[in-house]
Amino acid sequence: MSKINIHSLQSNNTVVGDNNEIVMSTSHYSQDALLRDEADRFNQHNIEANYYIASGHKNFINELRLELFNYYTVESKSIFLDQVKKGLIKYIKDFEEEAPDNDLSVLRKMLMFIDQEINELPKIVQTNSITMKGGRTKVFISYSQKDRSFLDDLKRHFKSLEDIVDFWDDSRIEPGQKWKEEIELAMNGAEIAILLISADFYCSDFIKTNELPRLLKKANEEGATILCVILKPCMFDDFKEINVYQAINDPKKSILALNEVQREEMWVSLVTQVKNIVNNKVNSK
């Protein structure tokens, strides 16, 4: 009997063999990576190879449905669909730039079907009101770049929750990535949103037109949790769409007005609340 010692399994490798003993280092094994790799392969055949041009969107739908039968869990289907959607969005954008006069209706119908499939999945897991990735809850941070120093303080305290929280802010965007698309994807996956409130936050056109509407919709329709932190004195009470959510601190006692010890205590209070939200939702499964 042969022994295969796999210390690093890349997502594009497959190990097959009868009567083989496989010793696998799970620290390098990522089911998420394997699923996304399969989704990329699916896109290469059904989208990038222009298969859809001859077959139309209905054949693409049939192929996607057949592919989804290969995955047994909601989480696996969700990861696979998310990656297929990413690839299709990128393909549509590239196609628009290269041939802006071409008809994109077939591609948009394909995208619409993917969204329908994704929207069906939460009905199965809606009672959990939580999206998990590798056992961690996604937390999205919305803030003004002018308040970056406050974000750095907050992130120090979230180190203790790294095992259960996937903390996302725009510093996670890698060079060469399309930043708007990455922010959209992060918001779509987040089940907790932390808003770092200040006058600069309200003055940000991107926050007002892109982040807030999406995050508030997730809260109203999908059960996402909104947590507000008042960084600096501002007209928090005048913003009715946000002040319906309880702030971590009194608007009259902004983070800026606190001494060092009080600030640290406030950040600990926020982290504790996030931890309690995560634990309560996990325990309710």
Backbone torsions as a table, in degrees:
resi	resn	phi	psi	omega
1	MET	NA	128.3	-178.6
2	SER	-84.9	153.0	177.8
3	LYS	-118.4	130.8	178.0
4	ILE	-113.2	118.1	179.6
5	ASN	-101.1	109.1	-176.3
6	ILE	-107.3	108.6	179.7
7	HIS	-93.0	-22.7	-179.6
8	SER	-145.3	107.4	-179.7
9	LEU	-98.0	111.2	177.3
10	GLN	-76.6	153.5	-173.2
11	SER	-69.6	-12.5	179.4
12	ASN	-102.4	13.3	178.7
13	ASN	-103.2	146.0	174.4
14	THR	-129.9	133.5	179.1
15	VAL	-109.9	119.5	-178.6
16	VAL	-130.2	139.1	175.7
17	GLY	173.7	139.6	177.2
18	ASP	-84.2	143.5	176.3
19	ASN	58.2	29.5	176.7
20	ASN	-100.6	141.7	172.3
21	GLU	-97.5	121.3	-176.3
22	ILE	-109.5	121.3	176.2
23	VAL	-106.6	114.3	-172.1
24	MET	-119.2	131.8	175.9
25	SER	-84.0	104.1	-172.7
26	THR	-69.3	-14.0	-179.9
27	SER	-65.8	-23.5	179.7
28	HIS	-103.7	-2.5	-177.5
29	TYR	-90.0	128.4	-178.7
30	SER	-130.6	110.9	176.7
31	GLN	-63.0	-37.5	177.4
32	ASP	-56.8	-46.5	-179.2
33	ALA	-63.9	-39.5	178.8
34	LEU	-64.3	-43.0	179.2
35	LEU	-64.0	-41.4	-179.6
36	ARG	-70.1	-33.2	175.9
37	ASP	-65.0	-42.6	177.1
38	GLU	-63.0	-37.8	177.9
39	ALA	-65.3	-39.3	177.5
40	ASP	-63.7	-39.6	177.9
41	ARG	-64.9	-40.2	177.4
42	PHE	-60.2	-44.6	179.8
43	ASN	-64.6	-40.2	179.8
44	GLN	-58.3	-40.6	-177.9
45	HIS	-78.4	-42.1	-170.1
46	ASN	-97.0	-15.8	-178.3
47	ILE	-122.5	-60.8	-173.3
48	GLU	-66.3	-26.5	178.2
49	ALA	-83.4	7.0	178.8
50	ASN	62.7	24.0	177.0
51	TYR	-59.8	-34.8	-176.8
52	TYR	-64.9	-25.7	-177.6
53	ILE	-62.7	-43.9	-179.4
54	ALA	-81.1	-34.5	-171.7
55	SER	-93.0	-24.2	-177.8
56	GLY	80.9	170.5	-173.9
57	HIS	-70.2	-25.2	-178.2
58	LYS	-68.6	-38.8	176.4
59	ASN	-66.8	-36.6	175.9
60	PHE	-60.2	-43.9	179.4
61	ILE	-60.4	-44.7	179.4
62	ASN	-62.4	-42.0	179.1
63	GLU	-63.4	-40.4	-179.4
64	LEU	-66.8	-42.4	178.5
65	ARG	-61.0	-42.9	178.4
66	LEU	-62.6	-40.7	-179.3
67	GLU	-64.5	-37.5	-178.0
68	LEU	-65.4	-23.7	177.4
69	PHE	-64.9	-18.3	-179.7
70	ASN	-74.4	-13.4	-174.9
71	TYR	-116.2	128.7	-169.8
72	TYR	-89.6	-28.5	-173.7
73	THR	-103.6	156.1	176.6
74	VAL	-61.1	-39.9	-178.0
75	GLU	-62.4	-42.5	180.0
76	SER	-64.8	-44.4	178.7
77	LYS	-61.2	-40.7	-178.1
78	SER	-63.4	-45.4	179.6
79	ILE	-63.6	-44.0	-179.9
80	PHE	-60.9	-48.6	-179.1
81	LEU	-64.1	-38.2	178.7
82	ASP	-59.8	-42.7	-179.3
83	GLN	-71.5	-38.1	176.1
84	VAL	-61.4	-41.5	179.5
85	LYS	-64.3	-43.6	177.6
86	LYS	-55.9	-47.6	-178.2
87	GLY	-63.7	-40.4	-179.4
88	LEU	-67.8	-41.4	178.3
89	ILE	-61.3	-44.1	178.6
90	LYS	-62.4	-42.4	-179.7
91	TYR	-63.5	-42.8	179.5
92	ILE	-61.9	-44.0	-179.0
93	LYS	-64.2	-44.4	178.8
94	ASP	-64.0	-39.5	-179.4
95	PHE	-65.2	-39.7	179.1
96	GLU	-63.7	-38.9	-179.2
97	GLU	-70.3	-37.9	-176.8
98	GLU	-80.8	-35.2	-176.7
99	ALA	-141.3	72.5	-174.1
100	PRO	-62.8	-19.7	-177.5
101	ASP	-89.5	-7.0	-177.5
102	ASN	-76.7	153.4	-179.9
103	ASP	-76.2	123.1	-179.0
104	LEU	-105.0	10.8	-172.9
105	SER	-60.9	-38.8	-179.8
106	VAL	-63.5	-44.8	179.8
107	LEU	-63.2	-39.3	-179.0
108	ARG	-69.8	-33.3	175.1
109	LYS	-66.3	-37.5	176.9
110	MET	-63.1	-42.7	179.3
111	LEU	-65.1	-39.3	179.5
112	MET	-61.6	-40.3	180.0
113	PHE	-66.1	-41.3	178.0
114	ILE	-58.8	-44.0	178.4
115	ASP	-60.9	-38.9	178.4
116	GLN	-63.1	-41.8	179.0
117	GLU	-64.7	-42.9	179.3
118	ILE	-63.5	-40.7	-179.0
119	ASN	-68.0	-23.8	177.1
120	GLU	-73.1	-32.7	-175.3
121	LEU	-61.9	-43.3	-179.2
122	PRO	-59.7	-22.7	179.0
123	LYS	-63.0	-27.5	179.6
124	ILE	-80.8	-35.6	-175.1
125	VAL	-111.5	12.0	-174.9
126	GLN	-60.8	-32.4	-177.0
127	THR	-63.5	-22.3	178.0
128	ASN	-80.8	-23.8	-177.3
129	SER	48.3	38.2	-176.9
130	ILE	-151.3	138.0	177.2
131	THR	-108.0	119.6	-176.0
132	MET	-106.6	144.7	173.6
133	LYS	-137.1	114.2	-176.9
134	GLY	59.9	31.6	178.9
135	GLY	81.9	5.9	-176.9
136	ARG	-115.5	145.8	177.8
137	THR	-88.7	135.7	-179.4
138	LYS	-84.2	128.2	178.2
139	VAL	-120.6	124.5	-178.9
140	PHE	-104.1	134.0	179.6
141	ILE	-107.9	122.2	176.3
142	SER	-108.0	124.4	-175.2
143	TYR	-158.6	163.8	173.7
144	SER	-87.8	142.1	178.5
145	GLN	-59.1	-25.3	179.3
146	LYS	-71.3	-12.9	179.5
147	ASP	-107.2	25.6	-174.5
148	ARG	-58.0	-37.1	-177.2
149	SER	-62.1	-33.7	177.8
150	PHE	-68.4	-38.8	177.8
151	LEU	-60.6	-41.9	179.7
152	ASP	-61.5	-39.4	177.5
153	ASP	-63.5	-44.7	-179.4
154	LEU	-61.1	-43.0	-176.9
155	LYS	-64.3	-31.0	176.4
156	ARG	-57.7	-41.5	-176.0
157	HIS	-77.3	-24.8	-178.9
158	PHE	-79.5	-5.2	177.6
159	LYS	-55.8	-34.5	-176.9
160	SER	-69.7	-14.9	-177.7
161	LEU	-106.6	13.1	-174.7
162	GLU	-57.5	-29.1	-178.1
163	ASP	-73.9	-22.2	-176.5
164	ILE	-120.0	-10.9	-176.5
165	VAL	-125.2	128.5	171.6
166	ASP	-97.7	94.4	-172.5
167	PHE	-83.8	120.6	-175.1
168	TRP	-120.5	126.7	166.7
169	ASP	-137.4	174.8	-170.2
170	ASP	-69.7	-6.3	174.4
171	SER	-70.6	-12.5	178.5
172	ARG	-77.4	-11.2	-178.4
173	ILE	-74.7	123.9	-177.7
174	GLU	-84.8	152.5	175.7
175	PRO	-55.9	135.2	179.2
176	GLY	94.2	-16.1	177.4
177	GLN	-79.3	152.5	176.8
178	LYS	-81.5	107.6	-167.4
179	TRP	-64.1	-37.5	-180.0
180	LYS	-65.4	-40.9	179.8
181	GLU	-65.5	-40.0	179.8
182	GLU	-66.2	-39.4	177.6
183	ILE	-64.6	-42.1	179.2
184	GLU	-61.4	-44.3	179.2
185	LEU	-63.4	-40.4	179.4
186	ALA	-64.5	-41.7	178.9
187	MET	-66.0	-39.7	-179.3
188	ASN	-61.2	-34.2	-177.5
189	GLY	-89.1	-14.2	-174.0
190	ALA	-76.5	141.3	174.4
191	GLU	-115.4	-6.0	170.9
192	ILE	-132.6	132.5	176.5
193	ALA	-122.1	129.8	176.1
194	ILE	-107.8	121.2	179.5
195	LEU	-102.0	120.8	177.8
196	LEU	-94.9	100.9	-166.8
197	ILE	-90.2	133.5	173.6
198	SER	-160.6	175.2	175.2
199	ALA	-62.1	-35.8	178.5
200	ASP	-66.1	-34.3	175.6
201	PHE	-59.3	-48.2	-178.9
202	TYR	-68.3	-26.1	-178.3
203	CYS	-82.5	-8.9	-178.5
204	SER	-77.9	115.2	178.5
205	ASP	-63.9	-36.2	-178.9
206	PHE	-65.9	-41.9	178.4
207	ILE	-63.2	-44.8	-176.0
208	LYS	-67.0	-38.5	-173.6
209	THR	-96.3	-20.4	-175.4
210	ASN	-117.7	-52.8	-172.9
211	GLU	-78.6	-52.2	-175.6
212	LEU	-59.4	-48.8	-179.8
213	PRO	-57.3	-41.3	-178.6
214	ARG	-68.8	-43.1	-178.2
215	LEU	-68.3	-39.2	179.0
216	LEU	-68.5	-34.5	176.6
217	LYS	-65.3	-41.5	177.7
218	LYS	-62.1	-38.1	179.4
219	ALA	-66.8	-43.5	-175.8
220	ASN	-74.7	-36.6	-172.0
221	GLU	-105.3	-24.2	-173.0
222	GLU	-121.8	1.8	175.8
223	GLY	80.2	16.4	177.4
224	ALA	-65.3	153.3	-179.8
225	THR	-100.0	131.9	176.8
226	ILE	-108.0	125.8	175.7
227	LEU	-120.5	128.4	-178.5
228	CYS	-109.0	138.3	173.8
229	VAL	-123.8	123.3	-179.9
230	ILE	-86.0	107.7	-177.1
231	LEU	-79.7	-44.6	-174.8
232	LYS	-136.5	159.8	176.4
233	PRO	-55.7	130.6	180.0
234	CYS	-160.2	173.7	-176.9
235	MET	-87.1	58.8	-176.2
236	PHE	-58.7	-41.2	-177.0
237	ASP	-65.6	-19.9	-178.3
238	ASP	-84.0	-10.7	-178.5
239	PHE	-101.3	88.3	-169.7
240	LYS	-63.1	-30.9	-177.0
241	GLU	-71.4	-18.2	-179.1
242	ILE	-107.3	-38.6	-172.3
243	ASN	-71.7	-2.3	173.0
244	VAL	-71.7	-16.7	177.1
245	TYR	-95.5	130.8	-177.5
246	GLN	-63.3	127.6	176.8
247	ALA	-78.7	151.3	177.9
248	ILE	-64.1	-37.3	180.0
249	ASN	-122.7	159.0	177.0
250	ASP	-63.6	130.2	177.5
251	PRO	-54.0	-25.1	178.7
252	LYS	-81.1	-8.5	178.6
253	LYS	-126.0	69.9	-178.6
254	SER	-66.3	161.6	178.6
255	ILE	-56.5	-38.8	-178.3
256	LEU	-60.3	-30.8	-176.3
257	ALA	-83.7	-7.3	-175.2
258	LEU	-90.2	153.4	172.9
259	ASN	-79.0	177.5	-172.2
260	GLU	-61.0	-44.8	-179.1
261	VAL	-64.1	-43.6	-179.9
262	GLN	-64.2	-37.2	177.2
263	ARG	-62.3	-47.1	-179.5
264	GLU	-61.1	-40.6	178.2
265	GLU	-63.8	-36.1	179.6
266	MET	-67.8	-41.2	178.2
267	TRP	-66.0	-38.4	177.5
268	VAL	-62.5	-39.4	178.4
269	SER	-61.5	-41.5	178.9
270	LEU	-64.6	-48.4	-179.3
271	VAL	-61.7	-40.2	178.8
272	THR	-62.5	-40.1	179.4
273	GLN	-66.0	-42.2	177.5
274	VAL	-61.6	-44.1	179.8
275	LYS	-60.1	-42.5	-179.9
276	ASN	-65.5	-39.7	178.6
277	ILE	-61.6	-46.4	-179.5
278	VAL	-62.8	-48.6	-177.6
279	ASN	-63.8	-39.4	179.6
280	ASN	-64.5	-39.2	-178.5
281	LYS	-74.1	-37.2	177.8
282	VAL	-66.6	-41.9	-178.0
283	ASN	-69.4	-20.5	-178.7
284	SER	-83.1	-4.5	179.8
285	LYS	-62.2	NA	NA
